[in-house]
Amino acid sequence: MKDAFFGLSPYHYLMLACGLVIVLGYWLPRFFSGREPAGSALLILGGVITFGMIPGVAPIFSPLERPGFWEITSEFAVIAALFGTGLRIDRVIGAGLWTPTVRLLVIAMPLCMLAVTLAGMVAGLGLAAAVLLAAVLAPTDPVLAADVQVGPPLEGGEHPVRFALTTEAGLNDGLAFPFIYLALFIASAGAAGEWFGEWFGLYLIYKIVVGVAVGAGAGWLLGKLLFSVPRSNPLADTTSGVVAMAGLLLTYGACELIEGYGFIAAFVMGFFLRRAESEHEFHGRLHGFTAALEHAVTAILLVFLGGAIPALLPYLDWQHALIAIALIFVIRPLFGFLSLFRTEYSTSQRAVVGFYGVRGLGSVYYMAYAAGTEHFAEAGVLWATVVFTIVLSTIVHGFTAGSVVWAATHEEE
């Protein structure tokens, strides 16, 4: 029995504050830009303010104390976003259509990781921690980058700039994972050792191939179940998106159980499912269901992330803050721009694609996964740098993406 009729419960304060912050975070931008990504920064700021006012609540969301919480919750948000990203893509064939995506993945991404690794070592991190920081910050985010990506299924009119940013975000989350494992191997066994063959064969090649194969097979099979069997009464005509979401969970779990990269499988599954009866209205309903679920989870996590910031601020110094600033304003824009040399893009379009490499919850998941797998003495510094990068990205990219990307995709008109 409560001690008083109006008993004070931090848990209920948490619910009240979280709900209030989310409402304000989505409502206030309507007075300025009307674009939800601009609200991401407000959600984080609201978390900083409100959690600082609730005694005993903020510490429970510190990633230093509970990396497992952040690993599980951000993992679900990312796989839902990756699945939805695969669903969005209407057009898959065209001369040079995938060239910018491939260049961003095989040229810009490795160069960005190399630059961040060197910067981390200059700033005082050990080799393993520097490689981990580079890998954690490598993926662009499919969760917070809706303003730079293609629209929902069946909308059409996909511009090459948006196509490149969408497909890059869909694939580089999974492709960053081998380098997370590289950092873990270095941390546990040293920079030189017999582990390299295992890392190359299993973590770089096998897991990627399995992720693609499982995602493609599951997307094809689920497409048959939804649209073709039974032909007289298909699931796509009679049910909501929950069945496809269940298929996503099944696919992700199965892929991870056979040592594949589930993030890759999630995107590829959405991509191949979209190819089944590609003009069917169910894809639009499914995307709406997935997007609503993804946005709800993401909004709550962004508020919690803001609440974790006070616990991380003591670990952030100017050297590591400078790494985040350099990544957002110099490293990614430069290598993204250079990787698109001699493509069909204009100079301004190359600059836009290079600049809008949004960082977000994918980085939170990778950092939490690594922190829960191996002990890093620099964990506080790494978490502080990662979260500062995400906050900076949500502010810079969130408040500018809508107008800048729109201009880049309409400059020829």
C-alpha positions, 0 to 999 in steps of 0.5 A: 500500500502506498505511503500517501494518496498522491505517492510520488513515483519516478516511473510515472514521472518518466511516462509523463515526461517521455510522452510530453517530450515526444508530443512537443518534439513532433509538434513544435517543428510544424511552426518552422519546417514541418519535418519530423527529422528536425524533431529528433534533436528536440526529442534528445534535448527534451530528454536532457531537460526532463530527465535531469528533473526526475530524481533517480531516473536518468542513471538507469538509462546510462549506456555505461551501466546498461549497454544491454538495454541499449543493444536490444532496443536499438537493435529492434528499431534498426531492423524495422527501419532496414526492412522498411528501407528495402520496401521503399525502393520502387526502381531497381534497374537502370544504367548506372543506377547502383554505381553511386551506392557501390562507390559509397560503400566500397570507397567512401565508407572504408576511407571514412573508417581509416580517417576516424581510426587515425584521428582516434589514435591521435586523440589518445585512443588505443588501436582497438578502441580507435578501430571500434569508434571508426566502425561504430560511426561508419554506418549512415542511419536508416532510422533518422534519415527519412528526409533524404531517402526515397518515399513510400512504396508506389510513390514513384519519382525516385531521384538518383540522389535519394536512391543512393542515400537510401540504398547506402543506409540500407546496406552499410549497417550490416557491412560495418559489422565485420569491423566491429569484430575486427576491433573486438579481435584486436582488443582480445588478441592483439593487432597481430595474430592467428585470428586474421584468417578467421575474421576474414573468412567468417566475419567478413565473407561468410556472414555477409553472404549468408545475410544476403542469401537468407534475406533474399530467400525469406523475402521470396518465400514470404512474398509467395505466402502473402500474395500467392498461397492460397491464390483464392484468398491471399494474406495480402488481401485479408491481414495487416502488416503484422504477418510480414513483421513476424516474418522479419523477426523470423528471418532476422533470428534465423539468420543470426542463428546460422551466423549471418548478419541479420541487418543485411538480411532485414534490408534484403528481405524487404527489398525482395518482398517488394519485388513480389506483386510490386504494384500491390497496395499491400506494400503501402499498408505494410510500409505504413505499419512498419514506419509507425512502429519504427517511429514510436520506438525511435522517439522513445529511444531518442528521449532516453538517449537525451536522458543519458547525456548528463552521465556521459558529459564528463567523458567528453573532451575537446579532442574527441568532440573534434573527431565528431565535428570532423566526421560530420563536416569534413571526413564524410563530406570529402570522401563521399564527394570524391567517391562519386567522381565521374558519376551522372551527378552534378557537383552540387548533387555530389556534395549533397550526397557526401554531406548527408550521411546521417548518424543515429541508432545504428551507431548506438547498437554497435557501441552497445554490442561491443561494450557488452562483448568486450571490456574497453577501458575507454568505454566512457570516452567512446560512448560520449563521442558516439552520442555527441556525434549523433546529437550533432548529426540530428541538429545539422542534418535534421534541420537542413536536410529537407530543403537542401536535398529537395533543391538538389533533386529539383535543380534540373527542373 
